[in-house]
């Protein structure tokens, strides 16, 4: 027993002895009687205290039992939830494994025949190789138009299909090209990983239905979906890549894509090619600038005007400064319209399939709807006022059409400013950036003699069309692959 407890015991004894003496002193009781009364009182108090303690302890016991049950129930609920979650995760993992197994099996089934010669494996079909073109959406029609140009120039050298992320695919398909549209990540507003999975699945399906001998990608950034499909199928992979890039672009990150290709096909540019390919690319094919221009399909002036519903008694100027996903210079367009009218010409506009609808100044001027390829009607224009995009410039050069070029500074990689400057320096077109410069350029090209001299300069110095060269290179790659001569691809 501790000192504290000894002190309490002695205190109780002292009180027991002192209290009877005090009672006896103030009353007539004897000491013994007072002691008996005090002991009785203490006994009663002790009994009451014991009763209180018993009641309190009973209450605490009940509370403890309730708390214990509550804790037990909560513990069991937590354990059950954890068990359910574990079972859910376990079944989810099993489901994902089953899905992956099914995907692997489907890929093996779909592409087992692709390890054989693609052409030889197509019983009952022509022996011409098959080329699948895949294009990005871009800020205009450059990618899908370039692929369409190669398809047109192939002329039976190979069978082809185009898968495009551009909404222009609908217009191109309506014009008779073998095009399938798939929405871009932006159009679907989808997370990158989810969209790439969806696009890869789409491409797998296309190849399962139509086994290709070569896959050609035309775009700036090579999507993970495309790389995955090429890696799984083992089909020869070609990057059809524009050569002219802005100096500000960091090309190091693009060199990785070159190492993934079996061949790199670079179409020329009137402004030259500023981006040198990496030495790791398996094969380099450089061709002349590519466009849809074709003497076979070009219409004479009278037929072109009639087909477009334009008055043959008037002289027309194509004004195409707005359109696509990039900027539309309203001031320059207004200046072009005013100057064209002032010089006695009729401005003609194009309703772009890439998200911009031109209303032709409230219906006062002709508007062309969804015509593809527009270059076939080039004879309808005396000259054009357009942006300095790859297609616009080279289609004019290939059809010997004078043009005024207003470079866009909103493009991410294409150097339209340099292209417009080089065209002007060679005398095969005019460059204008401000509204005043546009008006002055229109005034200048409105002179018949100036246009005649420019046409002669284009005919003498203009580049050839490399579409047929590109088609021949793709056919050669496919034939060599089917003969077992293609090299190994390094995937890093």
C-alpha positions as CSV (number, residue, x, y, z in Angstrom):
1,X,0.0,0.0,0.0
2,X,1.3,3.4,-0.9
3,X,2.0,6.3,1.6
4,X,-1.1,8.1,0.2
5,X,-3.3,5.2,1.0
6,X,-1.8,4.8,4.6
7,X,-2.6,8.5,5.2
8,X,-6.2,8.0,4.1
9,X,-6.6,4.9,6.4
10,X,-5.2,6.7,9.4
11,X,-7.5,9.7,8.7
12,X,-10.5,7.4,8.7
13,X,-9.4,5.8,12.1
14,X,-8.8,9.2,13.6
15,X,-12.2,10.5,12.5
16,X,-13.8,7.3,13.9
17,X,-12.2,7.9,17.3
18,X,-12.6,11.7,17.5
19,X,-16.2,12.0,16.4
20,X,-17.7,9.9,19.3
21,X,-15.7,12.0,21.8
22,X,-17.2,15.2,20.3
23,X,-20.7,13.7,20.3
24,X,-20.4,12.7,23.9
25,X,-19.2,16.1,24.9
26,X,-22.1,18.0,23.4
27,X,-24.8,15.4,24.2
28,X,-25.7,13.2,27.2
29,X,-24.6,10.1,25.4
30,X,-21.8,8.1,26.7
31,X,-18.7,7.6,24.6
32,X,-19.7,4.0,23.8
33,X,-23.2,5.1,22.7
34,X,-21.8,7.8,20.5
35,X,-19.4,5.4,18.9
36,X,-22.2,2.9,18.2
37,X,-24.3,5.7,16.5
38,X,-21.3,6.8,14.5
39,X,-20.5,3.3,13.4
40,X,-24.2,2.9,12.3
41,X,-24.0,6.1,10.3
42,X,-20.8,5.0,8.6
43,X,-22.4,1.6,7.8
44,X,-25.4,3.3,6.3
45,X,-23.2,5.6,4.2
46,X,-21.1,2.7,3.1
47,X,-24.2,0.8,2.0
48,X,-25.4,3.8,0.1
49,X,-22.0,4.3,-1.5
50,X,-21.8,0.6,-2.5
51,X,-25.3,0.9,-4.0
52,X,-24.2,4.0,-6.0
53,X,-21.1,2.3,-7.1
54,X,-23.1,-0.8,-8.2
55,X,-25.5,1.4,-10.2
56,X,-22.8,3.4,-11.8
57,X,-20.8,0.2,-12.7
58,X,-24.0,-1.4,-14.2
59,X,-24.6,1.7,-16.3
60,X,-21.0,1.8,-17.4
61,X,-21.1,-1.9,-18.3
62,X,-24.2,-1.3,-20.5
63,X,-22.6,1.6,-22.2
64,X,-19.4,-0.4,-22.7
65,X,-21.4,-3.3,-24.2
66,X,-23.2,-0.9,-26.6
67,X,-19.9,0.7,-27.6
68,X,-18.3,-2.7,-28.0
69,X,-21.2,-3.8,-30.3
70,X,-20.9,-0.6,-32.3
71,X,-17.2,-1.0,-32.7
72,X,-17.6,-4.6,-33.7
73,X,-20.2,-3.7,-36.3
74,X,-18.1,-0.9,-37.7
75,X,-15.1,-3.3,-37.8
76,X,-17.1,-5.9,-39.6
77,X,-18.5,-3.3,-42.1
78,X,-14.9,-2.1,-42.9
79,X,-13.7,-5.7,-43.3
80,X,-16.6,-6.5,-45.6
81,X,-16.1,-3.4,-47.7
82,X,-12.4,-4.2,-48.0
83,X,-13.2,-7.7,-49.0
84,X,-15.8,-6.6,-51.5
85,X,-13.3,-4.1,-53.0
86,X,-10.6,-6.7,-53.1
87,X,-12.9,-9.1,-54.9
88,X,-14.0,-6.3,-57.3
89,X,-10.4,-5.4,-58.1
90,X,-9.6,-9.1,-58.5
91,X,-12.5,-9.7,-60.9
92,X,-11.6,-6.4,-62.7
93,X,-8.1,-7.6,-63.1
94,X,-9.3,-10.9,-64.5
95,X,-11.6,-9.1,-66.9
96,X,-8.8,-6.8,-68.1
97,X,-6.6,-9.9,-68.6
98,X,-9.3,-11.6,-70.5
99,X,-9.8,-8.5,-72.7
100,X,-6.1,-8.3,-73.4
101,X,-6.0,-12.0,-74.2
102,X,-8.9,-11.6,-76.6
103,X,-7.3,-8.5,-78.2
104,X,-4.0,-10.4,-78.7
105,X,-5.9,-13.4,-80.1
106,X,-7.9,-11.1,-82.4
107,X,-4.7,-9.4,-83.6
108,X,-3.0,-12.7,-84.2
109,X,-6.0,-13.9,-86.2
110,X,-6.4,-10.7,-88.1
111,X,-2.7,-10.3,-89.0
112,X,-1.5,-13.8,-89.3
113,X,-1.9,-13.6,-93.0
114,X,0.0,-10.3,-93.2
115,X,3.3,-12.0,-92.5
116,X,2.8,-13.6,-95.9
117,X,3.1,-11.6,-99.0
118,X,0.1,-9.2,-99.0
119,X,-0.5,-9.4,-102.7
120,X,-0.1,-13.1,-102.9
121,X,-2.4,-13.6,-99.9
122,X,-5.4,-12.0,-101.7
123,X,-6.9,-14.8,-103.7
124,X,-9.0,-13.6,-106.6
125,X,-8.0,-10.0,-106.3
126,X,-5.6,-8.1,-108.6
127,X,-1.9,-8.4,-108.0
128,X,-1.4,-4.7,-107.6
129,X,-0.1,-3.9,-104.1
130,X,-2.2,-2.1,-101.6
131,X,-1.3,1.2,-99.9
132,X,-3.2,2.6,-96.9
133,X,-2.8,6.4,-96.4
134,X,-3.4,7.8,-92.9
135,X,-3.6,11.6,-92.6
136,X,-3.9,14.0,-89.7
137,X,-6.4,16.8,-89.6
138,X,-4.0,19.8,-89.7
139,X,-5.1,23.4,-90.2
140,X,-6.2,23.0,-93.8
141,X,-6.5,20.4,-96.6
142,X,-2.8,19.9,-97.1
143,X,-2.4,16.4,-95.8
144,X,-5.5,14.8,-97.4
145,X,-5.0,16.7,-100.6
146,X,-1.3,15.5,-100.9
147,X,-2.4,11.8,-100.3
148,X,-5.2,12.3,-102.8
149,X,-2.7,13.6,-105.4
150,X,-0.6,10.5,-105.0
151,X,-3.6,8.2,-105.3
152,X,-4.7,10.0,-108.4
153,X,-1.2,9.8,-109.9
154,X,-0.9,6.0,-109.1
155,X,-3.4,5.2,-111.9
156,X,-3.5,1.5,-111.3
157,X,0.1,1.1,-110.0
158,X,-1.4,0.2,-106.7
159,X,-4.8,0.0,-104.9
160,X,-5.3,2.6,-102.2
161,X,-7.5,3.8,-99.4
162,X,-7.3,6.9,-97.2
163,X,-8.1,7.2,-93.5
164,X,-8.3,10.8,-92.5
165,X,-8.9,12.8,-89.4
166,X,-9.9,15.8,-91.4
167,X,-13.5,16.8,-91.8
168,X,-12.6,17.4,-95.4
169,X,-12.7,13.6,-95.8
170,X,-16.4,13.8,-96.4
171,X,-16.0,16.2,-99.3
172,X,-13.1,14.2,-100.8
173,X,-15.1,10.9,-100.5
174,X,-18.1,12.5,-102.1
175,X,-15.8,13.4,-105.1
176,X,-15.1,9.7,-105.6
177,X,-11.9,9.1,-103.6
178,X,-11.7,6.0,-101.4
179,X,-11.7,7.9,-98.0
180,X,-12.8,6.9,-94.6
181,X,-13.3,9.5,-91.9
182,X,-12.3,9.1,-88.2
183,X,-12.9,12.0,-85.8
184,X,-9.8,13.6,-84.4
185,X,-9.1,13.8,-80.7
186,X,-10.2,17.5,-80.7
187,X,-13.4,16.6,-82.5
188,X,-14.2,13.9,-79.9
189,X,-13.0,16.0,-77.0
190,X,-11.4,12.8,-75.7
191,X,-8.3,12.2,-73.5
192,X,-5.2,11.4,-75.5
193,X,-4.8,7.8,-74.2
194,X,-8.5,7.0,-74.7
195,X,-8.5,8.5,-78.2
196,X,-5.3,6.7,-79.3
197,X,-6.8,3.4,-78.1
198,X,-9.9,4.0,-80.1
199,X,-8.1,5.1,-83.2
200,X,-5.7,2.1,-83.1
201,X,-8.7,-0.2,-82.8
202,X,-10.2,1.5,-85.8
203,X,-7.1,1.1,-87.9
204,X,-6.8,-2.6,-86.9
205,X,-10.3,-3.1,-88.2
206,X,-9.5,-1.4,-91.4
207,X,-6.5,-3.5,-92.0
208,X,-8.3,-6.7,-91.0
209,X,-10.9,-5.9,-93.8
210,X,-8.4,-4.6,-96.3
211,X,-4.8,-6.0,-95.7
212,X,-2.3,-3.4,-96.9
213,X,1.2,-3.8,-98.2
214,X,2.4,-0.3,-97.1
215,X,1.1,2.2,-94.6
216,X,1.7,5.9,-95.4
217,X,1.4,8.6,-92.8
218,X,1.0,12.2,-93.9
219,X,1.1,14.5,-90.9
220,X,3.3,16.5,-88.6
221,X,3.0,14.5,-85.4
222,X,3.0,10.7,-85.6
223,X,0.2,9.5,-83.3
224,X,0.8,6.7,-80.8
225,X,-2.1,4.7,-82.4
226,X,-0.3,4.7,-85.8
227,X,3.0,3.6,-84.3
228,X,1.3,0.8,-82.4
229,X,-0.5,-0.5,-85.4
230,X,2.7,-0.5,-87.5
231,X,4.6,-2.2,-84.8
232,X,1.9,-5.0,-84.3
233,X,1.3,-5.6,-88.0
234,X,4.9,-5.3,-89.3
235,X,3.7,-3.6,-92.5
236,X,6.3,-1.4,-94.1
237,X,5.8,2.2,-92.9
238,X,6.4,5.4,-94.9
239,X,6.2,9.0,-93.7
240,X,5.1,11.3,-96.4
241,X,6.5,14.5,-94.8
242,X,6.4,18.1,-96.1
243,X,10.0,19.4,-96.3
244,X,9.7,23.1,-95.5
245,X,9.6,23.8,-91.7
246,X,9.8,27.0,-89.7
247,X,13.3,27.6,-88.2
248,X,11.7,27.9,-84.8
249,X,10.6,24.3,-84.8
250,X,12.6,21.9,-82.7
251,X,13.2,19.1,-85.1
252,X,15.0,16.9,-82.6
253,X,11.7,15.5,-81.3
254,X,10.7,14.6,-84.8
255,X,13.8,12.7,-85.7
256,X,12.5,9.9,-83.4
257,X,9.7,9.4,-85.9
258,X,12.1,9.1,-88.8
259,X,13.8,6.2,-87.1
260,X,10.5,4.3,-87.0
261,X,10.0,4.4,-90.7
262,X,11.1,2.1,-93.5
263,X,11.2,5.1,-95.9
264,X,10.8,8.9,-95.7
265,X,9.2,10.5,-98.8
266,X,9.8,14.3,-98.9
267,X,7.9,16.3,-101.5
268,X,9.8,19.3,-102.8
269,X,8.8,22.9,-102.2
270,X,9.3,26.0,-104.4
271,X,10.9,27.6,-101.3
272,X,13.3,24.6,-100.7
273,X,13.3,22.1,-97.9
274,X,14.6,23.4,-94.6
275,X,14.5,20.3,-92.5
276,X,17.2,17.7,-93.1
277,X,16.2,14.1,-92.5
278,X,18.0,12.2,-89.8
279,X,20.6,9.7,-90.9
280,X,18.7,6.9,-89.0
281,X,15.8,6.9,-91.5
282,X,15.9,3.6,-93.5
283,X,15.4,5.1,-96.9
284,X,15.0,8.6,-98.2
285,X,13.0,9.5,-101.3
286,X,12.9,13.1,-102.5
287,X,10.4,14.0,-105.2
288,X,9.2,17.2,-106.9
289,X,6.4,19.2,-105.2
290,X,3.2,17.3,-105.0
291,X,-0.2,18.6,-106.0
292,X,-3.6,17.4,-107.4
293,X,-3.0,19.3,-110.7
294,X,-3.4,17.0,-113.6
295,X,-3.5,17.7,-117.3
296,X,-5.7,14.6,-117.7
297,X,-8.5,16.1,-115.5
298,X,-8.0,19.8,-116.1
299,X,-11.0,21.5,-117.7
300,X,-10.8,24.1,-120.5
301,X,-12.0,27.6,-119.4
302,X,-15.4,27.4,-121.0
303,X,-16.1,24.0,-119.4
304,X,-14.8,25.0,-116.0
305,X,-17.0,28.1,-116.0
306,X,-20.0,26.2,-117.0
307,X,-19.4,23.5,-114.4
308,X,-19.1,26.1,-111.7
309,X,-22.1,28.1,-112.9
310,X,-20.1,31.2,-113.6
311,X,-20.8,33.8,-116.3
312,X,-18.4,33.2,-119.3
313,X,-18.8,36.9,-120.2
314,X,-17.1,38.0,-117.0
315,X,-13.5,37.6,-115.8
316,X,-13.1,35.9,-112.4
317,X,-10.6,36.1,-109.6
318,X,-10.5,33.4,-106.9
319,X,-10.3,35.0,-103.4
320,X,-9.5,32.4,-100.8
321,X,-8.0,34.1,-97.7
322,X,-10.3,32.7,-95.1
323,X,-10.8,29.0,-94.3
324,X,-9.4,26.1,-92.4
325,X,-8.6,26.2,-88.7
326,X,-6.2,29.1,-88.9
327,X,-6.6,32.8,-89.2
328,X,-8.8,34.6,-91.7
329,X,-7.4,38.1,-92.5
330,X,-10.6,40.2,-92.9
331,X,-8.8,43.4,-93.8
332,X,-6.7,41.8,-96.5
333,X,-9.8,40.1,-97.9
334,X,-11.8,43.3,-98.0
335,X,-8.9,45.1,-99.8
336,X,-8.7,42.2,-102.3
337,X,-12.5,42.4,-103.0
338,X,-12.5,46.2,-103.5
339,X,-9.5,46.1,-105.8
340,X,-10.8,43.2,-107.8
341,X,-14.1,45.0,-108.4
342,X,-12.3,48.3,-109.1
343,X,-10.3,46.6,-111.9
344,X,-13.4,45.1,-113.6
345,X,-13.2,41.5,-112.3
346,X,-15.6,39.4,-110.4
347,X,-14.4,37.9,-107.0
348,X,-15.3,34.2,-106.5
349,X,-15.2,32.6,-103.1
350,X,-15.0,29.0,-101.9
351,X,-17.0,27.5,-99.0
352,X,-14.3,25.5,-97.3
353,X,-14.9,21.9,-96.0
354,X,-12.7,22.8,-93.1
355,X,-15.1,24.6,-90.9
356,X,-15.4,28.1,-92.6
357,X,-18.5,29.0,-94.6
358,X,-18.0,32.1,-96.8
359,X,-21.2,33.8,-97.6
360,X,-19.9,35.8,-100.6
361,X,-20.5,39.2,-99.1
362,X,-24.2,38.5,-98.4
363,X,-24.8,36.7,-101.7
364,X,-23.5,39.5,-104.0
365,X,-20.7,37.3,-105.3
366,X,-20.4,33.7,-106.5
367,X,-19.6,31.1,-103.8
368,X,-18.4,27.6,-104.8
369,X,-19.6,24.7,-102.6
370,X,-17.7,21.6,-101.8
371,X,-15.8,21.2,-105.1
372,X,-12.9,18.8,-105.0
373,X,-10.4,19.0,-106.4
374,X,-10.8,22.7,-107.2
375,X,-7.5,22.7,-109.1
376,X,-9.3,21.0,-112.0
377,X,-11.2,24.3,-112.6
378,X,-8.1,26.5,-112.5
379,X,-8.7,27.8,-116.0
380,X,-11.7,29.7,-114.7
381,X,-9.5,32.2,-112.9
382,X,-7.5,35.1,-114.3
383,X,-5.5,34.9,-111.1
384,X,-5.9,34.0,-107.5
385,X,-5.6,35.8,-104.1
386,X,-4.9,33.1,-101.5
387,X,-2.8,32.2,-98.5
388,X,0.7,30.9,-99.1
389,X,-0.1,27.3,-98.2
390,X,1.6,24.4,-99.8
391,X,-1.4,23.4,-101.9
392,X,-2.4,26.8,-103.0
393,X,1.1,27.8,-104.2
394,X,2.0,24.5,-106.0
395,X,-1.4,24.0,-107.6
396,X,-1.0,27.5,-109.1
397,X,2.5,26.7,-110.3
398,X,1.5,23.3,-111.8
399,X,-1.5,24.9,-113.6
400,X,0.5,28.0,-114.6
401,X,-1.9,30.3,-112.8
402,X,-0.7,33.8,-111.5
403,X,-1.3,34.3,-107.8
404,X,-1.0,36.7,-105.0
405,X,0.0,35.1,-101.7
406,X,-0.9,36.4,-98.3
407,X,1.2,34.2,-95.8
408,X,-0.5,33.1,-92.6
409,X,1.6,33.5,-89.5
410,X,-0.8,31.2,-87.5
411,X,0.6,27.9,-88.8
412,X,2.6,25.8,-86.3
413,X,5.3,24.4,-88.6
414,X,4.8,25.4,-92.2
415,X,6.8,28.5,-93.1
416,X,4.3,30.4,-95.4
417,X,6.2,33.7,-95.0
418,X,9.4,32.2,-96.5
419,X,7.4,30.4,-99.3
420,X,5.6,33.7,-100.3
421,X,9.0,35.5,-100.3
422,X,10.7,32.9,-102.5
423,X,7.8,32.8,-105.0
424,X,8.0,36.6,-105.3
425,X,11.8,36.5,-105.7
426,X,11.5,34.0,-108.6
427,X,8.8,36.1,-110.3
428,X,6.2,33.3,-110.3
429,X,3.8,35.1,-108.0
430,X,3.4,38.1,-105.8
431,X,3.7,38.4,-102.0
432,X,1.5,40.7,-99.9
433,X,0.9,40.9,-96.2
434,X,-0.9,44.1,-95.4
435,X,-4.3,45.3,-96.8
436,X,-2.4,48.0,-98.8
437,X,0.0,45.5,-100.2
438,X,-2.9,43.2,-101.2
439,X,-4.7,46.1,-103.0
440,X,-1.5,47.1,-104.9
441,X,-0.8,43.5,-105.9
442,X,-4.3,43.1,-107.3
443,X,-3.9,46.3,-109.3
444,X,-0.7,45.0,-110.7
445,X,-2.0,41.5,-111.7
446,X,-5.1,43.1,-113.3
447,X,-2.8,44.1,-116.1
448,X,-3.0,41.6,-118.9
449,X,0.7,42.0,-119.9
450,X,1.9,41.4,-116.3
451,X,-0.1,38.2,-116.1
452,X,1.2,37.0,-119.4
453,X,4.8,37.6,-118.3
454,X,4.2,35.8,-115.0
455,X,2.6,32.8,-116.8
456,X,5.7,32.6,-119.1
457,X,8.0,32.7,-116.0
458,X,6.0,30.0,-114.3
459,X,6.2,27.8,-117.3
460,X,10.0,28.2,-117.6
461,X,10.9,28.0,-113.9
462,X,8.0,26.2,-112.3
463,X,8.7,22.8,-110.7
464,X,7.3,19.6,-112.0
465,X,4.6,17.6,-110.1
466,X,6.1,14.8,-108.0
467,X,2.8,12.9,-107.3
468,X,3.7,10.2,-109.9
469,X,7.2,9.9,-108.5
470,X,5.9,9.4,-105.0
471,X,3.4,6.8,-106.3
472,X,6.1,4.9,-108.0
473,X,8.3,4.9,-104.9
474,X,5.5,3.5,-102.8
475,X,4.7,0.8,-105.3
476,X,8.4,-0.1,-105.3
477,X,8.5,-0.4,-101.5
478,X,5.5,-2.6,-101.5
479,X,6.9,-4.9,-104.2
480,X,10.2,-5.2,-102.5
481,X,8.4,-6.0,-99.2
482,X,6.3,-8.7,-100.9
483,X,9.6,-10.1,-102.3
484,X,11.1,-10.3,-98.8
485,X,13.6,-7.6,-99.4
486,X,12.5,-5.0,-96.7
487,X,14.9,-4.4,-93.9
488,X,14.3,-4.6,-90.1
489,X,12.7,-1.6,-88.4
490,X,14.3,-0.3,-85.2
491,X,11.7,0.7,-82.6
492,X,14.1,2.1,-80.0
